[in-house]
Each structure stands twice: as C-alpha cells, then as structure tokens.
C-alpha cells in the first residue's frame, strides 16, 4: 500500500479478501512507522463503522507494501489520538 491510496484489500482471519476504504494514513517519528486506518467497504450503512488500524511497511519489490499488526499499547494510544483529531476536523468542516 502507498500513502494516498483510497482502497486496499485486506485478508481477514478466515482468509477472505475484504475490500476496505482507507480513512487516512500517517507517519510516526516516535515509532518510526507508517499507519493506515481503514474500514470494510459497505460498512457505511451501519450507525457505527468498525475502523481498523495497521502499521505498514513499503516493499521495494512490491509497491503495495505489507500491513502489520499494531504491537504496543503506546502505538494504540497514538492511533486513537490521531483518529480523534481526524474526526474532530471532519466534524468542524
């Protein structure tokens, strides 16, 4: 995956491919990683959208890169802070 992509395909726990809409991406100097927040396409009809987060590493061989799980509570805290800031900005527009 690359910064700026609008949709990505994610493999779920059952091995199914799920098309997801990218909410936003950001880089963290603190953790030296890039992160992507996304939700499954089609979930927008629900009252609450389940937002997922992963870190991602660009891959020289494959421009798509690789999604990785978030590893620490500190990373989750940063992601939650970034999501709240994003949502606050969306509401004020």
ZIVENBEL-V263523 format. One record per residue. RES is the residue in one letter. SS is DSSP state (h for helix, s for strand, l for the rest). PSI is psi as a letter, one per 20 degrees, with the letter a starting at -180 (NA if undefined). Layout:
BEGIN
res: [RES | RES]
ss: [SS | SS]
psi: [PSI | PSI]
END
This chain:
BEGIN
res: [X | X | X | X | X | X | X | X | X | X | X | X | X | X | X | X | X | X | X | X | X | X | X | X | X | X | X | X | X | X | X | X | X | X | X | X | X | X | X | X | X | X | X | X | X | X | X | X | X | X | X | X | X | X | X | X | X | X | X | X | X | X | X | X | X | X | X | X | X | X | X | X | X | X | X | X | X | X | X | X | X | X | X | X | X | X | X | X | X | X | X | X | X]
ss: [l | l | l | l | l | l | s | s | s | s | s | l | l | l | l | l | s | s | s | s | s | s | s | s | s | s | s | s | l | l | l | l | s | s | s | s | s | s | s | s | l | l | h | h | h | l | l | l | l | l | l | s | s | s | s | s | s | l | l | l | l | l | l | l | l | s | s | s | l | l | l | l | h | h | h | h | h | h | h | h | h | h | h | h | h | h | h | h | h | h | h | h | l]
psi: [q | q | p | i | q | h | q | q | p | q | p | a | h | j | j | q | p | p | p | q | p | p | g | r | q | q | q | o | h | g | i | l | r | q | q | p | p | r | q | p | p | i | i | i | h | q | g | p | p | o | p | q | q | q | q | q | p | q | p | h | h | o | i | h | a | p | p | q | q | p | h | r | h | h | g | h | g | g | g | g | g | g | g | g | g | g | h | g | h | g | h | i | NA]
END
